[in-house]
Amino acid sequence: MNQARTGTLFLFLSVHVPGLGVKTYGELGLEMLREEAADIWCHWAGQAV
């Protein structure tokens, strides 16, 4: 229970990212997932064509 709360707080901690400004770890995680999903999608689409 305590671990989950710590994890949630961690997502809302802000970090200054060069070129992007201030982001929370949660936002950064979502962006990384989005980019990874796009890479995987392009990879599969490339194989299908």
DAZI-V131073 format. One line per field, one symbol per residue. ss: DSSP state (H for helix, E for strand, C for the rest). burial: I if it has 9 or more other C-alpha atoms within 8 Angstrom, else O. A space follows every 10 residues. Layout:
ss=???
burial=???
//
This chain:
ss=CHHHHHHHHH HHCEEEECCC EEEEHHHHHH HHHHHHHHHH HHHHHHHHC
burial=OOOOOOOOOI IIOOOOOOOO OOIIIIIIOO OOOOOOOOOO OOOOOOOOO
//
